[in-house]
Structure formats: structure tokens, C-alpha cells
Amino acid sequence: MDAAIKIARGYTMKTEIIYAEKAYHGHTGFALSAIGRAAYKEPFEPLMPGFRQAPFGDARAVRANLRPKAGAQEPDRTSRPVPRRDRR
């Protein structure tokens, strides 16, 4: 989970992560910040900043959590494909 968060942050250059309520992603550094249950988080606080919670399956709540960058017109909601290199 930590590697996936680092890759996502590095690729998108965004620092905020939205995760689902009651989610469980493990007990490692970044994953603890994305756990949706306070009982798992509290013993390890303070955790990594930039994580926001939304109800599972609630697309409106996820959209409400998206924050545009300063000067941006609208949040980036597009998926970005990973460029493929031709191997010859």
C-alpha cells in the first residue's frame, strides 16, 4: 500500500489521498493514514497529512473532497494512462 501511495503521489504530483470509511489498508506508514477506523490510528498519531475520508461508494462525497489547486478552474478528475514504451 505504501508503494502504491508513493507512486500515485509521484505520478500525479498531488499530495492528497481520499480513502473510504471503515477501510483497512495495513499497518505501515502511509497505510495507517488511510485506515478508516480511529481505533487503529490513535496509537500511532500523528500520521501523514493529506488524507481525507469519504463514505464507501459515495461518488458525491469523493467529488466534494476534491480540492482544486490554487488558480485552477476545476479539479482534475481525469484518469491518466501510464505511458507505454515500445520494446523492440
C-alpha positions in Angstrom: 0.0 0.0 0.0 2.8 2.4 0.8 4.4 1.9 -2.6 1.0 2.5 -4.4 0.5 5.8 -2.5 4.1 6.9 -3.2 3.7 6.0 -6.9 0.3 7.8 -7.2 1.7 10.9 -5.4 4.8 10.9 -7.6 3.0 10.4 -10.9 0.2 12.9 -10.3 2.3 15.4 -8.2 -0.7 15.7 -5.8 -0.3 15.1 -2.1 -3.9 14.4 -1.0 -5.5 11.0 -0.8 -9.2 10.2 -0.4 -10.0 6.9 1.3 -13.2 5.1 2.2 -14.7 5.0 5.7 -14.0 1.8 7.6 -11.2 0.9 5.1 -8.3 -1.2 6.1 -5.0 -1.0 4.2 -2.5 -2.3 6.6 -0.3 -1.1 9.5 2.6 0.5 7.7 3.4 4.2 7.4 1.1 5.6 4.7 -1.4 2.8 5.0 -2.1 3.8 8.7 -3.1 7.3 7.5 -5.7 5.7 5.1 -7.3 3.4 7.7 -11.0 4.3 8.2 -11.2 3.3 11.9 -9.9 5.5 14.7 -9.1 2.6 16.9 -6.3 1.6 14.5 -5.0 5.1 14.0 -4.9 6.6 17.5 -1.9 4.6 18.9 0.2 5.8 16.0 -0.7 9.5 15.8 0.4 11.9 14.4 0.0 10.4 11.0 0.8 11.6 7.5 -1.1 14.7 6.4 -3.2 15.0 3.3 -5.6 12.1 3.8 -9.4 12.7 3.7 -12.2 10.2 4.3 -15.4 9.7 2.3 -18.2 7.1 2.6 -17.6 3.9 0.6 -19.3 4.1 -2.8 -20.4 7.7 -2.4 -19.2 9.4 -5.6 -20.6 12.8 -4.5 -18.7 12.7 -1.3 -15.5 11.9 -3.2 -16.1 14.8 -5.6 -16.8 17.1 -2.6 -13.4 16.1 -1.2 -11.5 17.1 -4.4 -9.8 20.4 -4.0 -8.6 22.4 -6.9 -5.0 23.8 -6.9 -4.6 27.5 -6.5 -5.6 29.2 -9.7 -7.2 26.1 -11.2 -10.6 26.3 -12.8 -11.8 22.8 -11.9 -10.4 19.8 -10.1 -8.6 17.2 -12.3 -11.0 14.3 -12.5 -9.4 12.5 -15.4 -7.6 9.2 -15.2 -4.2 9.3 -16.7 -2.9 6.3 -18.5 0.6 5.2 -17.8 2.7 5.8 -21.0 3.8 2.6 -22.7 7.2 2.2 -24.0 7.7 0.1 -27.1 10.1 -2.7 -26.5 11.7 -3.8 -29.8 
